[in-house]
Amino acid sequence: MIEMLFDWLLGGGRELALFVISMVPLIELRGAVPVGIAAGMPWYEVLPICVVGNLLPIPVVLFFAEWLLDVLAKLPLLRDFADRYKRGLNRKKNSITKYARFGLFLFVAIPIPGTGAWSGAAIASLLKMKRGRAFISIALGVITAGLIMSVIASGVLSVFSAI
C-alpha cells in the first residue's frame, strides 16, 4: 500500500511523496524514512522532509483529538475503532503520566507500532497537557525517531546491497 501511494505521489516528486506519507497516521515518519532511503534519497534530505511532514498535523491533533475520538465513537461504522484506540491510549497513558514530558518524548521517539506523533498528541490531549510543552516533547521525539529510522533503514539497505 505504501509503495502504491508513493508511486502515485511521485507525479509531484519524491519530496512531496515523502512529505505526504509522513503525515499519514500510523505510517508517519517511521514508514516514510525507509521509503525515501530505499528510493535512493540520502538520509539528510529525507529526514527534514519527513520531520516537517510528520509534525504539520500535530497542533491540530493536540487541539481536537479528544473531540474527534468522541465524534468517531458516535458513528456506528467507526465506534469499535474509536473505542479500541481510546482504550489503547488509556493503557499507555500511565507510563507517560509518570514521566510527563520526558515520557511523552520517549513514547514518540521509540519507533515501535502504536507509538508516534499522532498517538502522542492524542494522549497529550487526553491528559490535558500544556499544548506548547507537549508539542516540544513530540517534536524532539519525532526527530529522534527519524534518526533511529534513518540508521536502521541505511543499515538494512547496505546489508542487502552487499549480498
Rosetta silent file (secondary structure, phi, psi, omega in degrees, C-alpha in Angstrom):
SEQUENCE: MIEMLFDWLLGGGRELALFVISMVPLIELRGAVPVGIAAGMPWYEVLPICVVGNLLPIPVVLFFAEWLLDVLAKLPLLRDFADRYKRGLNRKKNSITKYARFGLFLFVAIPIPGTGAWSGAAIASLLKMKRGRAFISIALGVITAGLIMSVIASGVLSVFSAI
SCORE:     score description
SCORE:     0.000 S_00000001
   1 L     0.000  -43.348  179.788    0.000    0.000    0.000 S_00000001
   2 H   -62.159  -40.912 -179.471    2.802    2.435    0.872 S_00000001
   3 H   -63.720  -41.459  178.831    4.505    1.658   -2.428 S_00000001
   4 H   -63.893  -43.286  177.864    1.319    2.364   -4.421 S_00000001
   5 H   -62.723  -43.990  179.827    0.815    5.652   -2.588 S_00000001
   6 H   -61.521  -46.599  179.308    4.461    6.580   -3.134 S_00000001
   7 H   -61.206  -42.249  179.492    4.257    5.773   -6.859 S_00000001
   8 H   -63.792  -41.555 -178.925    1.049    7.803   -7.208 S_00000001
   9 H   -75.352  -15.433 -179.349    2.561   10.761   -5.393 S_00000001
  10 H   -60.614  -18.796  175.465    5.741   10.591   -7.468 S_00000001
  11 H   -56.913  -30.027  177.949    3.934   12.711  -10.031 S_00000001
  12 H   -95.257   -0.093 -179.677    4.689   15.630   -7.671 S_00000001
  13 L   106.248  157.664 -179.464    8.229   14.419   -6.969 S_00000001
  14 H   -61.858  -36.781 -177.984    9.850   12.195   -4.362 S_00000001
  15 H   -62.952  -45.946  178.673    9.937   15.023   -1.840 S_00000001
  16 H   -63.821  -40.788  179.253    6.168   15.598   -1.994 S_00000001
  17 H   -59.318  -47.053  178.781    5.545   11.859   -1.771 S_00000001
  18 H   -63.230  -42.329 -179.401    7.644   11.575    1.401 S_00000001
  19 H   -57.923  -48.052 -178.148    6.037   14.682    2.883 S_00000001
  20 H   -68.515  -44.092  179.741    2.515   13.306    2.394 S_00000001
  21 H   -59.758  -38.990 -177.900    3.376    9.771    3.544 S_00000001
  22 H   -70.717  -14.759  177.045    4.919   11.137    6.744 S_00000001
  23 H   -86.033  -15.868 -173.933    1.643   12.936    7.538 S_00000001
  24 L   -74.718  126.232  178.129   -0.449    9.734    7.377 S_00000001
  25 L   -57.397  148.261  179.682   -1.430    8.369   10.821 S_00000001
  26 L    73.727  -28.301  175.647    0.118    5.013   11.760 S_00000001
  27 L   -90.747  -58.294  175.677    2.664    5.272    8.900 S_00000001
  28 H    48.712 -156.738 -178.529    4.140    8.654    9.785 S_00000001
  29 H   -68.704  -24.772 -179.678    7.862    9.275    9.519 S_00000001
  30 H   -62.146  -30.359  176.406    8.576    5.706   10.667 S_00000001
  31 H   -93.979  -33.332 -175.658    7.332    4.473    7.298 S_00000001
  32 H   -71.495  -39.094 -178.374    8.335    7.440    5.157 S_00000001
  33 H   -60.491  -50.645  178.195   12.039    7.491    6.110 S_00000001
  34 H   -61.801  -35.468  178.527   12.718    3.897    4.958 S_00000001
  35 H   -63.686  -45.055  179.426   10.723    4.522    1.773 S_00000001
  36 H   -63.535  -43.205  179.863   12.776    7.628    0.969 S_00000001
  37 H   -67.580  -39.247  177.144   16.080    5.914    1.681 S_00000001
  38 H   -65.648  -27.555  178.540   15.002    2.870   -0.358 S_00000001
  39 L   -79.100   -0.154  175.981   14.144    5.266   -3.211 S_00000001
  40 L    95.355    6.242  178.253   17.795    6.348   -3.258 S_00000001
  41 L   -83.244  142.891  177.183   17.490    9.657   -1.441 S_00000001
  42 L   -70.758  149.030 -175.758   20.195   10.476    1.132 S_00000001
  43 H   -58.446  -34.412 -177.494   19.084   10.423    4.759 S_00000001
  44 H   -71.834  -13.893  170.217   19.982   14.102    5.257 S_00000001
  45 H   -92.472  -39.381 -177.785   17.390   15.040    2.608 S_00000001
  46 H   -64.678  -46.983 -172.268   14.793   12.512    3.732 S_00000001
  47 H   -57.998  -51.743 -179.365   14.879   13.363    7.434 S_00000001
  48 H   -63.150  -37.559  179.082   13.898   17.079    7.331 S_00000001
  49 H   -62.128  -45.964 -177.372   11.099   16.443    4.820 S_00000001
  50 H   -70.111  -37.792  178.982    9.665   13.640    6.953 S_00000001
  51 H   -62.852  -48.721 -179.637   10.030   15.533   10.244 S_00000001
  52 H   -63.548  -43.510  178.703    8.163   18.582    8.902 S_00000001
  53 H   -62.601  -40.033 -179.563    5.509   16.389    7.282 S_00000001
  54 H   -69.668  -35.374 -176.627    5.018   14.379   10.468 S_00000001
  55 H   -83.969  -21.515 -175.684    4.789   17.469   12.688 S_00000001
  56 L   -53.960  -46.318 -178.849    2.494   19.550   10.478 S_00000001
  57 L   -80.919   -8.049 -171.399   -0.808   17.968   11.635 S_00000001
  58 H   -63.156  -41.986  176.878    0.218   17.652   15.302 S_00000001
  59 H   -57.654  -37.909  178.237   -1.040   21.072   16.540 S_00000001
  60 H   -65.614  -42.748  179.011   -4.471   20.219   15.114 S_00000001
  61 H   -62.855  -41.850  179.635   -4.381   16.807   16.813 S_00000001
  62 H   -60.208  -35.795 -178.808   -3.389   18.426   20.126 S_00000001
  63 H   -81.734  -34.103 -168.674   -6.408   20.709   19.946 S_00000001
  64 H  -120.584    4.478 -175.277   -9.032   18.318   18.590 S_00000001
  65 H   -59.617  -48.804 -177.483   -8.030   14.691   19.381 S_00000001
  66 H   -62.654  -44.600  179.416  -10.365   14.195   22.305 S_00000001
  67 H   -62.363  -44.716 -177.957  -13.289   15.779   20.444 S_00000001
  68 H   -63.687  -42.677  177.912  -12.566   13.752   17.296 S_00000001
  69 H   -62.685  -37.426  176.363  -12.434   10.458   19.199 S_00000001
  70 H   -65.528  -39.974  178.144  -15.786   11.308   20.820 S_00000001
  71 H   -65.712  -45.722  179.732  -17.302   12.072   17.391 S_00000001
  72 H   -61.710  -35.060 -179.644  -15.930    8.845   15.904 S_00000001
  73 H   -67.528  -18.598  178.913  -17.334    6.880   18.848 S_00000001
  74 H   -88.801  -13.091  179.996  -20.828    8.121   17.903 S_00000001
  75 L   -89.904  124.504 -175.286  -20.589    6.849   14.317 S_00000001
  76 L   -54.489  -40.893 -177.490  -21.766    3.232   14.010 S_00000001
  77 L   -70.815  -27.152 -175.058  -19.094    2.228   11.461 S_00000001
  78 L  -110.354    1.612 -176.844  -16.214    3.726   13.455 S_00000001
  79 H   -58.739  -48.041 -178.900  -17.416    3.157   17.018 S_00000001
  80 H   -62.304  -43.770  178.684  -15.388   -0.026   17.557 S_00000001
  81 H   -59.916  -48.723 -178.385  -12.240    1.545   16.114 S_00000001
  82 H   -61.756  -42.341  179.670  -12.598    4.676   18.273 S_00000001
  83 H   -64.701  -45.431  178.736  -13.258    2.622   21.407 S_00000001
  84 H   -63.155  -42.512 -178.704  -10.282    0.303   20.794 S_00000001
  85 H   -64.483  -43.423  179.808   -7.998    3.233   20.003 S_00000001
  86 H   -65.518  -40.629  177.228   -9.082    5.130   23.124 S_00000001
  87 H   -62.524  -42.663  178.394   -8.612    2.028   25.304 S_00000001
  88 H   -62.023  -42.486  177.518   -5.138    1.518   23.825 S_00000001
  89 H   -64.313  -40.995 -179.762   -4.219    5.127   24.510 S_00000001
  90 H   -65.082  -33.350  176.554   -5.537    4.865   28.061 S_00000001
  91 H   -66.092  -35.455 -176.171   -3.374    1.770   28.671 S_00000001
  92 H   -85.615  -16.674 -172.693   -0.295    3.687   27.521 S_00000001
  93 H   -71.641  -21.937  177.802   -1.023    6.949   29.294 S_00000001
  94 H   -62.932  -41.901  179.978    0.115    5.686   32.722 S_00000001
  95 H   -68.228  -31.201  177.973    3.698    5.349   31.524 S_00000001
  96 H   -75.460  -43.081 -179.185    3.530    8.836   30.029 S_00000001
  97 H   -59.660  -38.144 -177.641    1.885   10.408   33.071 S_00000001
  98 H   -58.722  -39.073 -176.134    4.605    9.022   35.326 S_00000001
  99 H  -112.719    5.514  177.435    7.336   10.918   33.490 S_00000001
 100 H    50.816 -122.273 -174.244    5.232   13.740   31.952 S_00000001
 101 H   -62.729  -38.800  178.782    7.070   15.485   29.114 S_00000001
 102 H   -66.266  -37.869  176.604   10.004   13.070   29.127 S_00000001
 103 H   -63.338  -40.456  177.574    7.557   10.158   28.998 S_00000001
 104 H   -64.640  -44.049  176.078    5.808   11.740   26.018 S_00000001
 105 H   -55.693  -51.089 -178.873    9.187   12.241   24.314 S_00000001
 106 H   -61.902  -40.862  179.963   10.138    8.584   24.867 S_00000001
 107 H   -58.337  -42.846 -178.350    6.731    7.379   23.700 S_00000001
 108 H   -79.332  -35.163 -173.192    7.141    9.220   20.387 S_00000001
 109 H   -72.720  -32.775 -176.107   10.893    8.611   19.990 S_00000001
 110 L   -83.389  111.375 -173.881   10.894    4.823   20.247 S_00000001
 111 L   -79.562   79.929  173.872    9.787    3.573   16.826 S_00000001
 112 L  -122.971  158.109 -179.038    7.517    0.679   17.687 S_00000001
 113 L   -57.241  138.865  177.336    3.966    0.056   16.436 S_00000001
 114 L    91.648   -6.702  175.922    1.311    2.122   18.176 S_00000001
 115 L  -111.256  167.612  178.945    3.623    4.957   19.109 S_00000001
 116 L   143.073 -178.420 -175.300    4.339    8.112   17.182 S_00000001
 117 H   -65.603  -42.714 -178.715    3.426   11.757   16.886 S_00000001
 118 H   -63.793  -48.721  179.304   -0.284   11.202   16.251 S_00000001
 119 H   -65.887  -39.999  177.641   -0.723    8.842   19.226 S_00000001
 120 H   -61.270  -42.225  178.478    1.499   11.035   21.399 S_00000001
 121 H   -67.318  -37.473  178.093   -0.584   14.101   20.556 S_00000001
 122 H   -65.114  -43.278  178.060   -3.795   12.197   21.250 S_00000001
 123 H   -64.588  -43.775  178.347   -2.511   11.069   24.647 S_00000001
 124 H   -59.320  -38.462  178.212   -1.294   14.589   25.461 S_00000001
 125 H   -66.653  -45.589  179.251   -4.745   15.867   24.571 S_00000001
 126 H   -63.951  -32.087  179.594   -6.491   13.240   26.716 S_00000001
 127 L   -85.241   -4.671 -179.567   -4.139   14.069   29.607 S_00000001
 128 L    58.514   40.887  176.329   -4.786   17.793   29.112 S_00000001
 129 L   -71.833  155.158  175.410   -1.061   18.526   28.942 S_00000001
 130 L   -62.668  126.402 -171.418    0.020   22.052   28.063 S_00000001
 131 H   -61.927  -41.380 -178.728   -0.002   22.051   24.284 S_00000001
 132 H   -62.542  -45.821  179.887    3.222   24.016   23.769 S_00000001
 133 H   -68.516  -38.366  177.605    5.242   21.756   26.043 S_00000001
 134 H   -63.091  -42.321 -179.808    3.608   18.668   24.598 S_00000001
 135 H   -61.823  -41.286  179.006    4.470   19.822   21.073 S_00000001
 136 H   -62.723  -45.103  178.068    8.128   20.309   22.015 S_00000001
 137 H   -61.306  -42.511  179.651    8.291   16.804   23.528 S_00000001
 138 H   -65.637  -44.947 -179.127    6.599   15.353   20.449 S_00000001
 139 H   -60.610  -44.986  177.897    8.878   17.275   18.054 S_00000001
 140 H   -64.271  -37.166  176.674   12.017   16.064   19.840 S_00000001
 141 H   -65.274  -40.499  178.840   10.602   12.529   19.805 S_00000001
 142 H   -64.585  -43.671  179.011    9.889   12.739   16.068 S_00000001
 143 H   -61.992  -44.044  179.321   13.444   13.932   15.348 S_00000001
 144 H   -63.623  -45.403  178.169   14.878   11.124   17.477 S_00000001
 145 H   -61.489  -38.727  178.266   12.645    8.507   15.833 S_00000001
 146 H   -63.047  -41.316  177.540   13.686    9.864   12.435 S_00000001
 147 H   -64.879  -43.398  178.637   17.364    9.484   13.288 S_00000001
 148 H   -61.239  -46.062 -179.081   16.778    5.944   14.563 S_00000001
 149 H   -66.679  -34.658  177.763   14.824    5.005   11.428 S_00000001
 150 H   -63.433  -45.157  179.290   17.495    6.574    9.204 S_00000001
 151 H   -63.737  -45.528 -179.106   20.217    4.468   10.835 S_00000001
 152 H   -63.579  -49.147 -177.539   18.094    1.307   10.657 S_00000001
 153 H   -64.107  -41.471  179.120   17.000    1.851    7.045 S_00000001
 154 H   -65.566  -40.824  179.338   20.506    2.740    5.885 S_00000001
 155 H   -66.018  -42.895  179.636   21.983   -0.274    7.670 S_00000001
 156 H   -64.397  -43.617  179.963   19.418   -2.704    6.279 S_00000001
 157 H   -65.676  -37.336  179.528   19.888   -1.384    2.756 S_00000001
 158 H   -68.220  -33.395  177.050   23.678   -1.591    3.000 S_00000001
 159 H   -66.168  -45.242 -178.868   23.433   -5.230    4.148 S_00000001
 160 H   -68.807  -32.544  179.453   21.162   -6.104    1.210 S_00000001
 161 H   -74.278  -22.676  178.367   23.362   -4.269   -1.302 S_00000001
 162 H   -79.087  -18.645 -176.896   26.394   -6.192   -0.062 S_00000001
 163 L   -79.865    0.000    0.000   24.685   -9.540   -0.712 S_00000001
